[in-house]
Amino acid sequence: MSTEEARTRTRVRTTVAELGPVTAARIAELLGLTGAAVRRHLEAMVAEGVVEAREPRPEARRGRGRPAKEYVIGSAGHDDLPSGYDDLALGALRYLADALGPQAVTDFARRRFAALEESLAGLDGPLPERVEALVRALADQGYSASSRPVAQGTPAEGTQLCQGHCPVQKVAEAFPQLCEAERRTFETVLGTRVQRLATLAHGDHVCTTFIPLDTLHQPGPPHDPAHQSQHQTQHQSQHATEGRRL
């Protein structure tokens, strides 16, 4: 493979990590490549386990003909991306848990995300703008983050924050406190409650977090508990399955 082809393959892989599930046509459009060139790289990476081909989501099935496959990062692809010194971190956290107990790991996880909170402190403006600022900050830290609107024009309208790669995935598999601390950080930074739908650490192929845009989930006066419970159930039923598919 020539240097130019290797560079192109890296660009294709990075796009899959950031936006997956994504079609070959969409990748070609974003990178200014031909569909044939993108499919050639995708097929090679599928054979290597770097990416995986999946049947399209129901909402992506439009028009006649066979719908295009969508691609996500595979297990080998995750191994090629930054790992965050997994072995060292696992050993350190296991020692911490044994010596001081599980609460010490929880405290460590919260402190780990303190820098992210500080860097985004004071965010104002509409919630979508705050989400995009968070996406950029996560991407800078190697999370291959992106966001997309969901359920537009309905009471369950919101944004899904997707992380196609997690640099501490293997550590989070052993210590879910990291995922919970991350979720709490999202709520602090955005100033609204969020719902975690899927995680790489749990075996899903992307971390997905639903961020509601309605006023029920914005900071402000308390709402009627019965109405809130009913509304949250509606959000969960409409987005939980979709989050697992992404």
C-alpha positions in Angstrom: 0.0 0.0 0.0 1.4 3.4 -1.0 1.8 6.2 1.5 -1.2 8.1 0.0 -3.4 5.0 0.2 -2.4 4.5 3.8 -3.3 8.1 4.6 -6.7 7.7 2.9 -7.4 4.5 4.7 -6.7 6.3 8.0 -9.0 9.1 7.1 -11.8 6.6 6.3 -11.2 4.7 9.5 -11.3 8.0 11.5 -14.6 9.0 9.9 -16.1 5.7 10.8 -14.9 6.0 14.4 -16.4 9.6 14.6 -19.7 9.1 12.8 -20.4 5.4 12.7 -22.8 3.9 11.9 -22.2 5.6 8.6 -22.6 4.6 4.9 -19.8 4.4 2.3 -21.6 7.1 0.3 -21.6 9.5 3.3 -17.9 8.9 3.9 -17.2 9.6 0.2 -19.1 12.8 0.4 -17.4 14.0 3.5 -13.9 13.2 2.3 -14.2 14.1 -1.3 -13.5 10.6 -2.5 -15.2 8.3 -5.0 -17.6 5.7 -3.6 -15.6 3.0 -5.2 -12.4 4.1 -3.4 -14.2 4.3 -0.1 -15.8 0.9 -0.5 -12.4 -0.7 -1.4 -10.9 0.6 1.8 -13.9 -0.4 3.9 -13.9 -4.0 2.4 -10.2 -4.3 3.3 -10.8 -3.1 6.8 -13.8 -5.4 7.3 -11.6 -8.3 6.3 -9.1 -7.2 9.0 -11.7 -6.6 11.7 -10.9 -2.9 11.8 -14.4 -2.0 10.9 -17.7 -3.9 10.8 -20.5 -3.8 8.3 -24.1 -3.7 9.7 -27.5 -3.7 8.3 -28.9 -0.1 8.2 -31.1 1.2 11.1 -34.9 1.2 10.3 -35.0 5.0 10.2 -32.2 4.9 7.5 -34.3 2.7 5.2 -35.7 5.1 2.6 -36.7 4.7 -1.0 -36.7 1.6 -3.1 -33.9 -0.9 -3.6 -31.6 -2.5 -1.1 -30.5 -0.1 1.6 -26.8 0.7 1.9 -24.9 -1.0 4.7 -23.5 1.1 7.6 -20.1 0.8 9.1 -18.8 1.0 12.7 -15.4 0.5 14.2 -14.5 -3.2 14.9 -12.5 -4.6 17.8 -9.2 -4.5 15.9 -10.0 -0.8 15.0 -10.4 0.0 18.7 -7.0 -1.6 19.4 -5.4 0.6 16.8 -6.7 3.8 18.4 -5.2 5.3 21.6 -5.6 2.9 24.6 -4.8 5.1 27.5 -2.2 2.8 29.1 -4.8 0.1 30.0 -2.6 -2.3 31.9 -1.0 0.4 34.1 -4.4 2.0 34.9 -6.1 -1.3 35.6 -3.4 -2.3 38.0 -3.4 1.0 39.8 -7.2 1.1 40.2 -7.3 -2.5 41.4 -4.7 -1.6 44.0 -6.7 1.4 45.0 -10.0 -0.6 45.3 -8.3 -3.3 47.4 -6.5 -0.8 49.7 -9.1 1.8 50.2 -12.4 0.3 48.9 -14.7 1.0 46.0 -15.5 4.5 47.1 -11.9 5.5 46.4 -12.3 4.4 42.8 -15.5 6.5 42.5 -13.7 9.5 43.9 -10.8 9.0 41.5 -13.3 8.7 38.6 -14.9 12.0 39.5 -11.6 13.7 39.9 -10.5 12.4 36.5 -13.3 14.4 34.8 -12.8 17.5 36.9 -10.4 19.0 34.3 -13.1 18.6 31.6 -15.6 20.3 33.8 -13.2 23.2 34.5 -12.4 23.6 30.8 -16.1 24.0 29.9 -17.2 25.9 33.0 -19.3 28.9 32.3 -20.8 27.6 29.0 -23.8 29.6 28.0 -26.0 29.9 25.0 -28.5 27.4 23.6 -28.2 23.8 24.7 -27.2 22.6 21.2 -24.2 25.0 21.2 -23.2 23.6 24.6 -23.4 20.1 23.3 -21.2 20.9 20.3 -18.6 22.5 22.7 -18.6 19.2 24.7 -18.3 17.2 21.5 -15.2 19.2 20.5 -13.7 18.8 24.0 -14.2 15.0 23.9 -12.8 14.7 20.4 -9.7 16.5 21.6 -9.3 13.8 24.2 -9.5 11.0 21.7 -13.2 10.0 22.2 -14.1 10.2 18.5 -17.2 12.1 19.5 -20.1 13.4 17.4 -23.7 14.4 17.9 -26.9 14.0 15.9 -30.5 15.3 16.3 -33.2 12.7 17.0 -37.0 12.6 17.1 -37.2 16.1 15.7 -40.6 17.8 15.9 -41.8 15.4 18.6 -42.1 15.8 22.4 -39.1 13.4 22.7 -36.9 15.7 20.6 -33.3 15.7 21.6 -29.7 15.1 20.7 -27.7 11.9 20.8 -24.0 12.3 21.8 -22.1 9.4 20.3 -18.5 8.3 21.1 -17.2 5.8 18.6 -14.0 5.3 20.5 -13.1 5.4 24.2 -9.4 5.6 25.1 -10.1 4.0 28.5 -12.6 1.4 27.3 -10.8 -1.6 28.8 -10.5 0.1 32.2 -14.1 1.2 32.1 -15.1 -2.5 31.5 -13.6 -3.4 34.9 -14.6 -0.1 36.6 -18.0 1.2 35.5 -17.5 4.1 37.9 -15.7 5.8 35.1 -18.8 5.7 32.8 -21.0 7.0 35.6 -18.6 9.9 36.4 -18.5 10.8 32.8 -22.3 10.9 32.7 -22.4 13.1 35.7 -19.9 15.4 34.1 -22.1 15.7 31.0 -25.0 16.8 33.2 -22.8 19.3 35.0 -21.4 20.8 31.9 -24.7 20.9 30.0 -26.8 21.9 32.9 -29.4 19.3 32.2 -30.1 15.6 32.9 -28.9 13.1 30.3 -29.7 9.4 29.7 -27.0 6.9 28.9 -28.3 4.5 26.3 -25.3 2.4 25.4 -21.6 2.1 26.2 -18.6 0.4 24.6 -17.6 -0.9 28.1 -20.9 -2.7 28.2 -20.3 -4.4 24.9 -22.1 -2.0 22.6 -20.3 -0.7 19.5 -20.7 3.0 20.4 -21.3 5.0 23.6 -24.6 6.8 23.2 -26.0 9.5 25.5 -29.5 11.0 24.9 -29.7 14.7 25.8 -33.4 16.0 25.9 -34.1 19.4 24.5 -37.5 20.0 26.1 -38.0 22.3 29.1 -38.8 19.4 31.4 -35.1 18.5 31.5 -33.7 22.0 31.8 -32.7 23.6 35.1 -35.5 25.4 36.7 -38.5 25.0 39.0 -39.5 21.4 39.9 -42.2 19.7 37.9 -45.1 17.5 38.9 -43.5 14.1 39.7 -46.3 12.1 38.1 -45.9 14.0 34.8 -42.1 13.8 35.0 -42.2 10.0 35.5 -44.6 9.6 32.5 -42.5 11.8 30.3 -39.2 10.0 31.2 -40.8 6.7 30.4 -41.7 8.1 27.0 -38.1 9.2 26.4 -36.8 5.8 27.4 -39.2 3.8 25.2 -38.4 5.9 22.1 -34.6 6.1 22.5 -33.3 3.1 24.4 -33.6 0.7 21.5 -32.3 3.2 19.0 -29.2 3.9 21.2 -28.4 0.2 21.2 -28.6 0.1 17.4 -26.3 3.1 16.8 
